[in-house]
Amino acid sequence: ILGELDIFLAWIAKNHEVTSSA
């Protein structure tokens, strides 16, 4: 569970960066 949560948070952060850049 923790591993999946970490990946989820990382995906959110990456997605947020992409959205901000665009």
C-alpha positions as CSV (number, residue, x, y, z in Angstrom):
1,I,0.0,0.0,0.0
2,L,2.7,2.5,1.0
3,G,4.6,1.8,-2.3
4,E,1.4,2.4,-4.3
5,L,0.7,5.6,-2.3
6,D,4.3,6.9,-2.9
7,I,3.9,6.3,-6.7
8,F,0.5,8.0,-6.6
9,L,1.9,11.1,-4.9
10,A,4.8,11.1,-7.3
11,W,2.4,11.0,-10.2
12,I,0.3,13.8,-8.8
13,A,3.5,16.0,-8.3
14,K,4.7,15.2,-11.9
15,N,1.2,15.8,-13.3
16,H,1.0,19.1,-11.4
17,E,4.4,20.2,-12.8
18,V,3.3,19.4,-16.4
19,T,0.1,21.3,-15.9
20,S,1.9,24.3,-14.5
21,S,4.4,24.3,-17.4
22,A,1.6,24.2,-19.9
